[in-house]
């Protein structure tokens, strides 16, 4: 993790992101201090705007317990002092909201415009497709695409 976190400073680049899917899930349960250190290292090196929530829920099931674990996570005071880590903050604070969705939304062009800071999904292609689908109604079109073989 520390090698990844040093890339922006070492190579003077700004396009490095860390996704904390399975590594967060495994460490938050088995070794919470390691998990806190991992988050502190990534945030310190890459910036809180370059750490992204990811999940392997397709393999492991609902990630809700991981989301709750991140919301409750805080870096221990001794690690903050020793390594200069910033606090993660409140469950609904800026750092955790950025990691859990706002960073990914920014990368995918989803503009956050609501006053409460929640995503508006403006500019989100899937939201547009869903809106069109709902507007057209539940009836299927029966349009056949591709080649149609004629009976000989």
N, C-alpha and C positions, 0 to 999 in steps of 0.2 A: 504494500500500500504506500509506503513512504517513497518508493521509487516513482510510482505513478504521480504522487502528490508533488514531487520535485520537477516534473517535466515542464510545466509552464515557466518556472523561474530559470531552469537550466537552458532551455531552448528558445526562450522568449516567444512562446506561443500562447494563444488563448482559446484554442479549440479542443481542449482535453476535458472530458467529462467522466465522472465516476458513477456507475450504476450500482446501487447497493441491494441487490435482490437476495439471492441465497446466502451470501456472506453475512448479511445482517441477520437473516433468519437463524442461521446456525450459531452465530456468536452471541446474539442477545440472550439466548437461553443457556448455552453451555459456559460462556465466559463473558458476562456483561461488561467487565472492565476492559477486556480486549475490544469489545464492540464499541465502547465509548471512545477508546483510543483510536480505533479505526476511523470513526466519524470525525473526531477532532483532527486527525492527521489529514484526512481528505478535505475538510472544510478549510483548514489553515493553509494547505498547499494550493488547492484549486479554487477556493472561494465557495461560499454557500450557494452561489448561483450556478455552480458547475457540479453539484452532487444531485443525482436524480434517483427517485424511487423506482424500483423495478420489482417485479414479482415473477416467480415461477409457479403461479397459482394453477396453471394448466396441469402441472404435475403434482402439486402438493395440496391443492384445495384452497379454500378461501384464505386470503392473506390478512383478514381483519385482525387476528391476534398480533401479527407483525406491525400493523399500523398502530394498534394500541401500545405495543411495546416501544415503538419509536416516539410516540406522543409522551410516554412516561420517562423516556431515557434522558439522563443528564450526565454530563462528564463529571467524574469525581473531582473534588477540590484539589487533591494532591496531583492529579494528572494535569489539571489546568495550570497549576503553579509550575510544575516541572517542565512541561512542554509548551506553555504559552497558549493553550487552547482557549477559545472563546466559549462561553456557555451556549448550550443549545436553546435554552429559553423555555417559555411556556408551551403547553400542548398545542395551543392555537397561535403560537408566536410566529414571527416572520421566517425564522430559519426552518422550522418544521413544515410550515405551509409551503415554502419554496421547494423543499426536498420532496414532499408528498405530492406535488402536482404543478405548482406554478412554474417551476423550471422546465418541466416537460411541455407544458402548455406554450411557453414562450418559444421553445425550439420548434414546435409544430405549428406555429402561427395562430394559436388560439389567443385572441385578445381578451384581457381581463379588464372589463369596463364597469362592472357593477360597483356601486358605492361600498358594499361590504367586502370587496376584494375577491368574491367568488367568481369563477370563470363564467363568462357570458356565452361561451361557445360560438361567438360571432367569428366567422371565418373558418369554422371547423367543417371540413367536407362531409364527415359522417353525420353531423347534426343536420346539414343541408339535405343529404340523401334521406335521412329519416323523415324530415319535414315533407319532402316530396312524396315519399311512400305513404305517409299518413294522409296527405292531401288527396292522393289518387284513390284512396279507399282500399278495402280489403279484397276486391275482386282481382283475380289474376287475368293476364292479357291473353294467354295461350299462343303468344307469338313464338314461332319456331325459328331459331337462329342456326346458321350453318347450312351445310348441304343436306338436301332432302333427296333420298334415292327414290327414283320412280320404279314402280313395279314393272318387270319386263314380261 
